[in-house]
Amino acid sequence: MSRRASPLHLSLLIVMLAAAGCSTGATGEQAAGNEIPAPIAVETGRALEQAITRYISVSGTLTAEEQAEVAAEVAGRIMATPIERGTAVRAGSTLVRVAAAEVEALAREAEANAAQIQARLGQPDDEGFDVERVPEVASARATSDLARTELERARTLHERLLVSRAEFDQRRAQAENAQRQYEAARNAAEQQRQALAAARARLALARKAVADTVVRAPFDGVVAERLVSVGDYVTRGTKIASVMRVHPLRVELTVPAQYIATIGVGQAVTLVVDAYPDRTFTGSVRYISPGVRADSRALVVEAAVPNETGVLKPGLFVTARIEQPSSTPAVLVRSDAVRTVGGTSRVFAVVGDHVEERIVTTGQAVGPLVEVTSGVAAGDVIAVSNLTQLADGSRVALAP
């Protein structure tokens, strides 16, 4: 016969089970509350101190080395336009041709006038001008010499009373008249000489007008724009094309006045263009303004940028760095160690088994490194991974 538990025994058993359950629950909660978080694995890098080349960061716009608005020198109708926008041209290359029939006729007329005057003077071009060799002058001189000789003979005969006073006076008048005619012939020859010079000047202008019917490129470059077409009538001064030299290019940079002492002709300039974000272009300072702009207190610096391949175009915006002549020490950390949020940069320095959050001021970038001007000292160990998981005081473990 089985033995049943009494009500008293059941009550004691329930109380003991409840006490055991409460004790177990309290121990679990205590363990959960005292659990220590696992350390965060991070990679680190050490802050270095080394000399770096300083530079001034400025911006500017590329412009052509030379740009000319080429205009017509003579009036006429356009007969040919062998160039288009973007055509590469050499100095002297034909841009357009203007009808030349009229100016050629004027040139032939000027040439004939000059030849006529020269024939009258009777002297070839390859000999120097001698007024005594002009036919009219030579004839007048001979007449004057003869009259003077007859006057001297008449003077001798008159002194011997072999000729009358009237005949002597007549010979003297003839000699004086012949001398005046000789001088007049010389003056006329000089006038003809000046007329020949004027005719030759007109001939030179006429020949230039003929040459100007072919409008040529003033320098090596590229046609930026063609402004006329075949059949257009142009006058003197009408713009027909725009030509620019694109090798090298110019870039005008505005440098703050405090850097005047560090800028010199020949300094290297590194340029970055948005159109080619993965490429770097180099140039050199070629011109420094003699004065500072009063409105901005800035110095205008011009650099020359080689452009043999023509990839750079006038008008592109560039960011330039002008290297400084000397190096200075700097504290550098890896750029991926700096986290910037809301304009504030910070790093996490590893101290023992935890990290310290430090607000830093960054300076110049040097490849994969960045300068830190405050907040970090040379030799500090800086976390470079898992930065988003870190906070001031976080425990860390160095990753292998």
VENZI-V837852 format. One record per residue. RES is the residue in one small letter. SS is DSSP state (2 for helix, 1 for strand, 0 for the rest). OMEGA is omega in whole degrees, 0 to 359 (* if undefined). NEAR is the number of other ideal C-beta (glycine too) atoms within 12 Angstrom. Layout:
res=RES ss=SS omega=OMEGA near=NEAR
res=RES ss=SS omega=OMEGA near=NEAR
//
This chain:
res=m ss=0 omega=184 near=3
res=s ss=0 omega=183 near=4
res=r ss=0 omega=180 near=6
res=r ss=0 omega=176 near=8
res=a ss=0 omega=180 near=12
res=s ss=0 omega=177 near=10
res=p ss=2 omega=180 near=10
res=l ss=2 omega=179 near=10
res=h ss=2 omega=179 near=13
res=l ss=2 omega=181 near=13
res=s ss=2 omega=179 near=13
res=l ss=2 omega=180 near=14
res=l ss=2 omega=180 near=15
res=i ss=2 omega=180 near=15
res=v ss=2 omega=181 near=14
res=m ss=2 omega=178 near=14
res=l ss=2 omega=179 near=14
res=a ss=2 omega=180 near=14
res=a ss=2 omega=179 near=14
res=a ss=2 omega=179 near=14
res=g ss=2 omega=180 near=14
res=c ss=2 omega=181 near=14
res=s ss=2 omega=180 near=14
res=t ss=2 omega=179 near=14
res=g ss=2 omega=182 near=14
res=a ss=2 omega=180 near=14
res=t ss=2 omega=179 near=14
res=g ss=2 omega=179 near=14
res=e ss=2 omega=181 near=13
res=q ss=2 omega=180 near=12
res=a ss=2 omega=179 near=12
res=a ss=2 omega=182 near=11
res=g ss=2 omega=183 near=10
res=n ss=0 omega=183 near=10
res=e ss=0 omega=181 near=10
res=i ss=0 omega=181 near=10
res=p ss=0 omega=178 near=14
res=a ss=0 omega=179 near=12
res=p ss=0 omega=181 near=22
res=i ss=1 omega=179 near=26
res=a ss=1 omega=180 near=19
res=v ss=1 omega=169 near=32
res=e ss=0 omega=185 near=24
res=t ss=1 omega=173 near=30
res=g ss=1 omega=184 near=31
res=r ss=1 omega=175 near=24
res=a ss=0 omega=184 near=32
res=l ss=1 omega=172 near=27
res=e ss=1 omega=180 near=20
res=q ss=1 omega=179 near=19
res=a ss=1 omega=179 near=16
res=i ss=1 omega=177 near=25
res=t ss=1 omega=181 near=25
res=r ss=1 omega=176 near=24
res=y ss=1 omega=176 near=30
res=i ss=1 omega=181 near=34
res=s ss=1 omega=180 near=25
res=v ss=1 omega=179 near=31
res=s ss=1 omega=180 near=25
res=g ss=1 omega=181 near=33
res=t ss=1 omega=178 near=27
res=l ss=1 omega=175 near=36
res=t ss=1 omega=180 near=28
res=a ss=1 omega=176 near=32
res=e ss=1 omega=176 near=29
res=e ss=1 omega=175 near=25
res=q ss=1 omega=184 near=24
res=a ss=1 omega=171 near=28
res=e ss=1 omega=186 near=22
res=v ss=1 omega=183 near=37
res=a ss=1 omega=177 near=25
res=a ss=0 omega=179 near=33
res=e ss=0 omega=180 near=28
res=v ss=0 omega=177 near=36
res=a ss=0 omega=178 near=22
res=g ss=1 omega=181 near=32
res=r ss=1 omega=180 near=25
res=i ss=1 omega=182 near=31
res=m ss=1 omega=181 near=23
res=a ss=1 omega=177 near=24
res=t ss=0 omega=185 near=27
res=p ss=0 omega=181 near=21
res=i ss=0 omega=175 near=32
res=e ss=0 omega=177 near=17
res=r ss=0 omega=181 near=18
res=g ss=0 omega=179 near=19
res=t ss=0 omega=175 near=24
res=a ss=1 omega=183 near=22
res=v ss=1 omega=174 near=33
res=r ss=0 omega=177 near=19
res=a ss=0 omega=181 near=18
res=g ss=0 omega=178 near=16
res=s ss=0 omega=181 near=24
res=t ss=1 omega=175 near=25
res=l ss=1 omega=175 near=42
res=v ss=1 omega=175 near=42
res=r ss=1 omega=178 near=28
res=v ss=1 omega=178 near=39
res=a ss=0 omega=189 near=26
res=a ss=0 omega=187 near=28
res=a ss=2 omega=184 near=17
res=e ss=2 omega=182 near=19
res=v ss=2 omega=176 near=28
res=e ss=2 omega=177 near=22
res=a ss=2 omega=178 near=16
res=l ss=2 omega=178 near=23
res=a ss=2 omega=178 near=27
res=r ss=2 omega=178 near=20
res=e ss=2 omega=179 near=21
res=a ss=2 omega=178 near=28
res=e ss=2 omega=179 near=23
res=a ss=2 omega=179 near=18
res=n ss=2 omega=179 near=23
res=a ss=2 omega=179 near=29
res=a ss=2 omega=180 near=19
res=q ss=2 omega=180 near=17
res=i ss=2 omega=179 near=28
res=q ss=2 omega=178 near=26
res=a ss=2 omega=178 near=18
res=r ss=2 omega=178 near=22
res=l ss=2 omega=174 near=34
res=g ss=0 omega=179 near=23
res=q ss=0 omega=179 near=24
res=p ss=0 omega=183 near=13
res=d ss=0 omega=187 near=13
res=d ss=0 omega=179 near=7
res=e ss=0 omega=177 near=11
res=g ss=0 omega=182 near=11
res=f ss=0 omega=176 near=22
res=d ss=0 omega=185 near=17
res=v ss=2 omega=181 near=27
res=e ss=2 omega=180 near=22
res=r ss=2 omega=175 near=21
res=v ss=0 omega=185 near=30
res=p ss=2 omega=181 near=20
res=e ss=2 omega=180 near=27
res=v ss=2 omega=179 near=32
res=a ss=2 omega=180 near=22
res=s ss=2 omega=181 near=23
res=a ss=2 omega=179 near=28
res=r ss=2 omega=178 near=26
res=a ss=2 omega=178 near=19
res=t ss=2 omega=180 near=24
res=s ss=2 omega=179 near=27
res=d ss=2 omega=179 near=19
res=l ss=2 omega=180 near=21
res=a ss=2 omega=179 near=27
res=r ss=2 omega=179 near=23
res=t ss=2 omega=179 near=18
res=e ss=2 omega=178 near=24
res=l ss=2 omega=179 near=28
res=e ss=2 omega=178 near=18
res=r ss=2 omega=179 near=21
res=a ss=2 omega=178 near=27
res=r ss=2 omega=180 near=21
res=t ss=2 omega=180 near=16
res=l ss=2 omega=180 near=18
res=h ss=2 omega=179 near=21
res=e ss=2 omega=178 near=13
res=r ss=0 omega=178 near=11
res=l ss=0 omega=179 near=11
res=l ss=0 omega=175 near=14
res=v ss=0 omega=183 near=21
res=s ss=0 omega=177 near=13
res=r ss=2 omega=182 near=16
res=a ss=2 omega=179 near=12
res=e ss=2 omega=178 near=20
res=f ss=2 omega=179 near=25
res=d ss=2 omega=179 near=17
res=q ss=2 omega=179 near=19
res=r ss=2 omega=179 near=28
res=r ss=2 omega=179 near=24
res=a ss=2 omega=179 near=18
res=q ss=2 omega=179 near=23
res=a ss=2 omega=179 near=27
res=e ss=2 omega=180 near=18
res=n ss=2 omega=178 near=20
res=a ss=2 omega=178 near=27
res=q ss=2 omega=178 near=23
res=r ss=2 omega=178 near=18
res=q ss=2 omega=177 near=25
res=y ss=2 omega=179 near=30
res=e ss=2 omega=178 near=20
res=a ss=2 omega=179 near=21
res=a ss=2 omega=177 near=29
res=r ss=2 omega=179 near=26
res=n ss=2 omega=179 near=19
res=a ss=2 omega=179 near=24
res=a ss=2 omega=177 near=32
res=e ss=2 omega=177 near=22
res=q ss=2 omega=178 near=21
res=q ss=2 omega=178 near=29
res=r ss=2 omega=178 near=27
res=q ss=2 omega=177 near=18
res=a ss=2 omega=178 near=21
res=l ss=2 omega=178 near=29
res=a ss=2 omega=178 near=19
res=a ss=2 omega=180 near=18
res=a ss=2 omega=178 near=27
res=r ss=2 omega=176 near=22
res=a ss=2 omega=177 near=17
res=r ss=2 omega=178 near=23
res=l ss=2 omega=178 near=27
res=a ss=2 omega=177 near=18
res=l ss=2 omega=180 near=23
res=a ss=2 omega=178 near=29
res=r ss=2 omega=176 near=24
res=k ss=2 omega=178 near=19
res=a ss=2 omega=177 near=31
res=v ss=2 omega=179 near=28
res=a ss=2 omega=183 near=22
res=d ss=2 omega=175 near=30
res=t ss=0 omega=172 near=35
res=v ss=1 omega=180 near=30
res=v ss=1 omega=188 near=41
res=r ss=1 omega=178 near=28
res=a ss=0 omega=182 near=32
res=p ss=0 omega=181 near=24
res=f ss=0 omega=175 near=23
res=d ss=0 omega=180 near=23
res=g ss=1 omega=182 near=35
res=v ss=1 omega=177 near=34
res=v ss=1 omega=179 near=35
res=a ss=1 omega=182 near=31
res=e ss=1 omega=172 near=22
res=r ss=1 omega=191 near=30
res=l ss=0 omega=181 near=25
res=v ss=0 omega=177 near=30
res=s ss=0 omega=178 near=18
res=v ss=0 omega=181 near=18
res=g ss=0 omega=178 near=15
res=d ss=0 omega=175 near=24
res=y ss=1 omega=182 near=19
res=v ss=1 omega=174 near=32
res=t ss=0 omega=179 near=18
res=r ss=0 omega=180 near=19
res=g ss=0 omega=178 near=14
res=t ss=0 omega=179 near=24
res=k ss=1 omega=182 near=24
res=i ss=1 omega=181 near=41
res=a ss=1 omega=175 near=39
res=s ss=1 omega=182 near=30
res=v ss=1 omega=178 near=40
res=m ss=1 omega=175 near=36
res=r ss=1 omega=186 near=30
res=v ss=1 omega=174 near=34
res=h ss=1 omega=357 near=27
res=p ss=1 omega=175 near=31
res=l ss=1 omega=174 near=40
res=r ss=1 omega=171 near=37
res=v ss=1 omega=180 near=44
res=e ss=1 omega=183 near=33
res=l ss=1 omega=178 near=40
res=t ss=1 omega=185 near=28
res=v ss=1 omega=177 near=37
res=p ss=1 omega=187 near=22
res=a ss=2 omega=183 near=22
res=q ss=2 omega=180 near=13
res=y ss=2 omega=183 near=28
res=i ss=2 omega=184 near=21
res=a ss=2 omega=184 near=15
res=t ss=2 omega=182 near=24
res=i ss=0 omega=179 near=36
res=g ss=0 omega=178 near=23
res=v ss=0 omega=180 near=18
res=g ss=0 omega=179 near=18
res=q ss=0 omega=181 near=32
res=a ss=1 omega=178 near=27
res=v ss=1 omega=177 near=42
res=t ss=1 omega=184 near=28
res=l ss=1 omega=175 near=39
res=v ss=1 omega=182 near=27
res=v ss=1 omega=181 near=30
res=d ss=0 omega=181 near=17
res=a ss=0 omega=179 near=17
res=y ss=1 omega=187 near=17
res=p ss=1 omega=183 near=10
res=d ss=1 omega=182 near=9
res=r ss=1 omega=177 near=16
res=t ss=1 omega=180 near=18
res=f ss=1 omega=183 near=32
res=t ss=1 omega=177 near=25
res=g ss=1 omega=180 near=38
res=s ss=1 omega=179 near=28
res=v ss=1 omega=182 near=38
res=r ss=1 omega=186 near=26
res=y ss=1 omega=176 near=22
res=i ss=1 omega=181 near=26
res=s ss=1 omega=179 near=22
res=p ss=1 omega=182 near=10
res=g ss=1 omega=179 near=12
res=v ss=1 omega=178 near=21
res=r ss=0 omega=183 near=17
res=a ss=0 omega=184 near=9
res=d ss=0 omega=184 near=9
res=s ss=0 omega=184 near=13
res=r ss=0 omega=181 near=16
res=a ss=1 omega=181 near=25
res=l ss=1 omega=178 near=31
res=v ss=1 omega=180 near=28
res=v ss=1 omega=179 near=39
res=e ss=1 omega=179 near=32
res=a ss=1 omega=176 near=42
res=a ss=1 omega=183 near=32
res=v ss=1 omega=177 near=41
res=p ss=0 omega=182 near=23
res=n ss=0 omega=183 near=30
res=e ss=0 omega=183 near=12
res=t ss=0 omega=179 near=15
res=g ss=0 omega=181 near=19
res=v ss=0 omega=178 near=18
res=l ss=0 omega=183 near=35
res=k ss=0 omega=174 near=26
res=p ss=0 omega=180 near=30
res=g ss=0 omega=179 near=20
res=l ss=0 omega=176 near=28
res=f ss=1 omega=182 near=22
res=v ss=1 omega=169 near=37
res=t ss=1 omega=188 near=26
res=a ss=1 omega=174 near=37
res=r ss=1 omega=179 near=32
res=i ss=1 omega=183 near=40
res=e ss=1 omega=178 near=28
res=q ss=1 omega=187 near=25
res=p ss=1 omega=184 near=20
res=s ss=1 omega=179 near=15
res=s ss=1 omega=179 near=15
res=t ss=1 omega=181 near=20
res=p ss=1 omega=180 near=17
res=a ss=1 omega=174 near=27
res=v ss=1 omega=185 near=32
res=l ss=1 omega=172 near=35
res=v ss=1 omega=176 near=43
res=r ss=1 omega=184 near=30
res=s ss=2 omega=180 near=24
res=d ss=2 omega=176 near=21
res=a ss=2 omega=183 near=40
res=v ss=0 omega=177 near=34
res=r ss=1 omega=182 near=30
res=t ss=1 omega=179 near=18
res=v ss=1 omega=178 near=12
res=g ss=0 omega=179 near=8
res=g ss=0 omega=179 near=9
res=t ss=1 omega=180 near=16
res=s ss=1 omega=181 near=28
res=r ss=1 omega=173 near=32
res=v ss=1 omega=177 near=41
res=f ss=1 omega=179 near=41
res=a ss=1 omega=180 near=35
res=v ss=1 omega=179 near=37
res=v ss=1 omega=183 near=20
res=g ss=0 omega=181 near=15
res=d ss=0 omega=179 near=17
res=h ss=1 omega=181 near=24
res=v ss=1 omega=174 near=35
res=e ss=1 omega=177 near=26
res=e ss=1 omega=181 near=26
res=r ss=1 omega=175 near=29
res=i ss=1 omega=185 near=24
res=v ss=1 omega=172 near=31
res=t ss=1 omega=183 near=21
res=t ss=1 omega=179 near=30
res=g ss=1 omega=187 near=27
res=q ss=1 omega=175 near=26
res=a ss=1 omega=179 near=22
res=v ss=1 omega=183 near=26
res=g ss=0 omega=179 near=13
res=p ss=0 omega=181 near=15
res=l ss=1 omega=177 near=28
res=v ss=1 omega=179 near=33
res=e ss=1 omega=175 near=35
res=v ss=1 omega=185 near=36
res=t ss=1 omega=178 near=21
res=s ss=1 omega=176 near=17
res=g ss=0 omega=181 near=27
res=v ss=0 omega=176 near=39
res=a ss=0 omega=178 near=21
res=a ss=0 omega=181 near=18
res=g ss=0 omega=178 near=16
res=d ss=0 omega=177 near=28
res=v ss=1 omega=187 near=29
res=i ss=1 omega=176 near=43
res=a ss=1 omega=181 near=44
res=v ss=0 omega=179 near=31
res=s ss=0 omega=179 near=25
res=n ss=0 omega=183 near=24
res=l ss=2 omega=182 near=28
res=t ss=2 omega=180 near=14
res=q ss=2 omega=186 near=19
res=l ss=0 omega=172 near=32
res=a ss=0 omega=181 near=20
res=d ss=0 omega=179 near=18
res=g ss=0 omega=181 near=19
res=s ss=0 omega=175 near=28
res=r ss=1 omega=183 near=23
res=v ss=1 omega=173 near=34
res=a ss=1 omega=184 near=22
res=l ss=1 omega=179 near=22
res=a ss=0 omega=180 near=16
res=p ss=0 omega=* near=7
//
